[in-house]
């Protein structure tokens, strides 16, 4: 994997840093790690990435909804 692919895999974790609570950080980080580890199998890596991004997006949405 090159640097661009790793930075795309880290996107859910970076997005979860914008959430108010820290509850979404661990699952998003785990999804990013699974994305990197499953990089040789693109459909599975994409599924792990989408799940991590969904978790992070919900956490950020909850932060913007409460303000």
C-alpha positions as CSV (number, residue, x, y, z in Angstrom):
1,X,0.0,0.0,0.0
2,X,1.2,3.5,-0.7
3,X,0.8,6.7,1.2
4,X,-2.4,7.7,-0.6
5,X,-4.1,4.4,0.2
6,X,-3.1,4.5,3.8
7,X,-4.3,8.1,4.2
8,X,-7.7,7.2,2.6
9,X,-7.9,4.2,5.0
10,X,-7.2,6.6,8.0
11,X,-10.1,9.0,6.9
12,X,-12.7,7.4,9.2
13,X,-10.4,7.8,12.2
14,X,-9.6,11.4,11.3
15,X,-13.3,12.2,10.9
16,X,-14.1,10.7,14.3
17,X,-11.6,13.1,15.9
18,X,-14.2,15.8,15.2
19,X,-16.9,14.1,17.3
20,X,-17.7,15.3,20.8
21,X,-17.3,12.0,22.6
22,X,-14.5,9.6,22.2
23,X,-16.8,6.6,21.8
24,X,-16.4,6.6,18.0
25,X,-12.7,6.8,17.8
26,X,-11.8,3.2,18.7
27,X,-14.2,1.5,16.2
28,X,-13.1,3.9,13.5
29,X,-9.5,3.2,14.2
30,X,-10.2,-0.5,14.2
31,X,-12.0,-0.2,10.8
32,X,-9.0,1.7,9.4
33,X,-6.6,-1.0,10.6
34,X,-8.8,-3.7,9.0
35,X,-8.9,-1.6,5.8
36,X,-5.1,-1.6,5.6
37,X,-4.9,-5.3,6.5
38,X,-7.5,-6.3,3.9
39,X,-5.9,-4.2,1.2
40,X,-5.2,-7.2,-0.9
41,X,-8.9,-8.0,-1.0
42,X,-10.6,-4.8,-2.3
43,X,-14.3,-5.7,-1.6
44,X,-13.6,-6.6,2.0
45,X,-11.4,-3.5,2.5
46,X,-14.1,-1.3,1.1
47,X,-16.7,-2.8,3.4
48,X,-14.5,-2.2,6.4
49,X,-13.8,1.4,5.3
50,X,-17.5,2.1,4.7
51,X,-18.4,0.8,8.2
52,X,-15.7,3.0,9.8
53,X,-16.8,6.0,7.8
54,X,-20.4,5.4,8.8
55,X,-19.6,5.2,12.5
56,X,-17.5,8.4,12.2
57,X,-20.2,10.3,10.2
58,X,-22.9,9.4,12.8
59,X,-20.7,10.7,15.6
60,X,-20.0,14.0,13.8
61,X,-23.7,14.3,13.0
62,X,-24.6,13.9,16.6
63,X,-22.1,16.6,17.5
64,X,-23.6,19.1,15.0
65,X,-27.1,18.2,16.0
66,X,-26.6,19.0,19.7
67,X,-25.2,22.5,19.1
